[in-house]
Amino acid sequence: MLLRAVLLLSLTLSIAACDSRLNPLNWFGGDREQRIRVDPSEAGGTVADPRGLVTEITQLSVEQTTSGAILRATGVTPSQGYFDAELVLVEINNGAIVFDFRAAAPQGNQQPGVQSITAGVTLTNGELAGVRTITVIAAQNRRTVSRR
């Protein structure tokens, strides 16, 4: 009887911890999507970074490491052959970090069909100090993860 009580208590506590800050998988919560439309003249990049924004972000995750976190975004491009994908820091302000998800378009004829592309960036514990949200922007949407 005591063994059953201990097992039941353990199971209950395990389930309760799934949605707590103690669970390392919940360090930053699930991502939220917001549909947007970026002006194509702004999406083309700058002289310093001529890469355009990927079309849409399909996944965004933050994985905790011993020294900080890895931010990983997956998106789609309008055709095959995009390369040199990168999460480019836009700003850090008032507990929020914002990145653009940029990729270089292929030269010459573009192959039809969408392409899935992934980019990541490491963030140190110092860079994450006080950060409550991380947002990544694409041409047609933005995704945000929030600290629990």
C-alpha positions as CSV (number, residue, x, y, z in Angstrom):
1,M,0.0,0.0,0.0
2,L,2.9,2.4,0.8
3,L,4.5,1.6,-2.5
4,R,1.3,2.5,-4.4
5,A,1.0,5.8,-2.5
6,V,4.6,6.7,-3.3
7,L,4.1,5.8,-7.0
8,L,0.9,7.8,-7.1
9,L,2.6,10.8,-5.5
10,S,5.6,10.5,-7.8
11,L,3.3,10.4,-10.9
12,T,1.3,13.4,-9.7
13,L,4.4,15.5,-9.1
14,S,5.9,14.5,-12.4
15,I,2.8,15.6,-14.3
16,A,2.6,18.8,-12.3
17,A,6.2,19.6,-13.1
18,C,5.6,19.3,-16.8
19,D,4.3,22.9,-17.0
20,S,6.6,24.4,-14.4
21,R,9.8,26.4,-14.7
22,L,11.6,23.3,-13.3
23,N,11.1,21.5,-16.6
24,P,14.1,22.5,-18.8
25,L,11.9,22.0,-21.9
26,N,9.7,24.8,-20.7
27,W,12.5,27.3,-20.2
28,F,11.0,29.4,-23.1
29,G,7.4,28.5,-23.9
30,G,6.0,27.5,-27.3
31,D,6.2,30.0,-30.1
32,R,3.3,32.3,-31.2
33,E,2.8,33.3,-34.8
34,Q,1.7,36.7,-36.0
35,R,0.9,37.2,-39.7
36,I,2.6,40.3,-41.2
37,R,3.5,41.7,-44.6
38,V,6.9,43.4,-44.9
39,D,7.3,46.0,-47.6
40,P,9.4,44.3,-50.3
41,S,11.7,47.3,-50.5
42,E,12.6,46.8,-46.8
43,A,13.0,43.0,-47.2
44,G,15.8,43.3,-49.7
45,G,18.4,43.9,-47.0
46,T,20.9,46.7,-46.7
47,V,24.2,47.3,-48.4
48,A,25.9,45.7,-45.5
49,D,23.6,42.7,-45.7
50,P,22.0,42.3,-49.2
51,R,20.2,39.0,-48.2
52,G,16.4,39.2,-48.2
53,L,14.0,37.9,-45.6
54,V,12.8,34.3,-45.9
55,T,9.2,34.0,-46.9
56,E,7.8,32.5,-43.7
57,I,9.0,31.0,-40.5
58,T,7.5,27.6,-39.8
59,Q,9.2,26.7,-36.5
60,L,11.0,28.6,-33.7
61,S,12.6,27.0,-30.7
62,V,15.0,27.9,-27.8
63,E,17.1,25.1,-26.4
64,Q,18.8,25.7,-23.1
65,T,22.5,25.0,-22.8
66,T,24.9,25.2,-19.9
67,S,26.3,28.6,-21.2
68,G,23.0,30.0,-22.4
69,A,20.7,28.9,-25.2
70,I,20.5,28.0,-28.9
71,L,17.8,29.8,-30.9
72,R,16.8,27.8,-33.9
73,A,14.4,28.9,-36.7
74,T,13.1,27.0,-39.7
75,G,11.5,28.8,-42.6
76,V,10.5,28.5,-46.3
77,T,11.8,30.3,-49.3
78,P,9.9,31.0,-52.5
79,S,12.1,28.7,-54.7
80,Q,15.0,26.2,-54.4
81,G,18.6,27.2,-54.0
82,Y,18.6,29.8,-51.2
83,F,21.7,29.6,-49.0
84,D,23.7,31.5,-46.3
85,A,20.7,31.6,-43.9
86,E,21.3,33.6,-40.8
87,L,19.4,35.0,-37.8
88,V,20.5,38.7,-37.9
89,L,20.2,40.7,-34.7
90,V,17.9,43.7,-35.1
91,E,17.6,45.0,-31.6
92,I,17.8,44.2,-27.9
93,N,15.4,46.5,-26.0
94,N,13.3,46.3,-22.8
95,G,13.6,42.6,-22.2
96,A,13.1,41.7,-25.9
97,I,15.5,40.4,-28.6
98,V,14.5,40.7,-32.2
99,F,16.1,38.9,-35.2
100,D,15.5,39.0,-39.0
101,F,15.7,35.6,-40.7
102,R,17.7,36.3,-43.9
103,A,19.0,34.1,-46.7
104,A,20.7,34.8,-50.0
105,A,18.8,34.1,-53.2
106,P,20.4,31.8,-55.8
107,Q,22.0,33.4,-58.8
108,G,20.5,32.8,-62.3
109,N,17.5,30.7,-63.0
110,Q,15.6,29.8,-59.8
111,Q,14.2,26.2,-59.5
112,P,10.5,26.1,-58.8
113,G,9.2,24.8,-55.5
114,V,9.6,25.9,-51.9
115,Q,12.7,25.1,-49.8
116,S,12.9,24.6,-46.1
117,I,15.9,26.3,-44.5
118,T,17.2,26.4,-40.9
119,A,19.4,28.9,-39.1
120,G,20.5,29.1,-35.5
121,V,22.4,31.4,-33.2
122,T,23.8,30.9,-29.7
123,L,23.0,33.3,-26.9
124,T,25.0,33.5,-23.7
125,N,23.5,33.6,-20.3
126,G,24.7,37.3,-20.1
127,E,22.8,38.1,-23.4
128,L,19.7,36.4,-22.0
129,A,19.8,38.2,-18.7
130,G,16.5,40.0,-18.3
131,V,15.1,38.8,-21.7
132,R,11.5,37.9,-21.6
133,T,10.8,37.5,-25.4
134,I,12.7,36.5,-28.5
135,T,11.1,37.4,-31.9
136,V,12.2,36.3,-35.4
137,I,10.8,38.2,-38.4
138,A,10.2,36.8,-42.0
139,A,8.5,38.5,-44.9
140,Q,5.0,37.1,-44.2
141,N,5.1,36.3,-40.4
142,R,6.9,36.7,-37.2
143,R,7.2,34.1,-34.4
144,T,7.9,34.9,-30.8
145,V,8.9,32.7,-27.8
146,S,8.4,34.0,-24.3
147,R,10.1,33.0,-21.1
148,R,7.8,31.4,-18.6
